[in-house]
Amino acid sequence: MPMVKYVGPYRFYFYSFDCNEPKHIHVQRDNLLGKFWLEPLTLSRNHGFSPKELSVIMRIVAQDKDVFVEAWDEHCG
């Protein structure tokens, strides 16, 4: 499971077996989980984050989208 980045309490990562899916990033804080498609940038899944916190996470993903896409491309090819 390649860990891409930590931002505050959030851990951003993807799974190697997800390489057959469109580019995306998982986010975790404690027991809360989310998944964001990167192209186009949209929420795929949410397990416990509040709408307010999802807005914060979406801003982080948008700001660091290039980092996440580059990490995906390097790992998944």
N, C-alpha and C positions, 0 to 999 in steps of 0.2 A: 504494500500500500504506500505509494509515493506521497509523502507529506510535502506540500508545496510551500506553505507559509502559515505563520501564526500572526494574527492581528488582535491585540488585546486578548480577550478570553476565547477567541475563535480559532479553530484549527481548520485549515483548508487542505483538502487532499482528494485523491481519486484512487480507484482500485485498478490494478493491472488487468483484471479480467473484464473491465468496462471498456476496453479499447475498441470493441466492436460497436459501441454506441456513439452517438454524436458527442462532440466535445462538451464536457461538463465538469463541475467542481462540487465536491461535497463539503459541507461545513458542519462543525460540531462544537457545541459548548455544553459541558456536563453531559446530561443524557438527551439533549435536544439535537436534532439532526435536520439538515436541509440539503437540497440538491438543486443546482442552478445550471441550466443549459447556457452555454457561452455564445453560441451563434445561432439564432439571435439570443440575447441575454434575457432569459425568463426563468421564473421559478418553476421547477419541475415537481418537487416534493417538499413538504414541510411536516415535521413531526415534533411539534411542541413550541416552536418560536411564536411569539406574539407578532401581530401585524407591525407594531412599532419597531420591534427588533429586526424583523425581516427587512424593513426599510433601511435600517442601518447596515445590515449585511449586504443588501443589494448595492448600496453605494460603495462598499468596500470591493465587491466583486467587479463593479463597473470600473472603479479606479485602477484595479490590479488585473483587469481582464487580459492584457497583453502578457503578463507574467504567467497567468494560468494557462493560456493558450500555448505559450512557448514551452512550458513544462509538459503539457499534454503531447505536443508534437515531438519533443525530444524523447519521451518515454514510449509513446504509441506509434510513432513514425508517420 
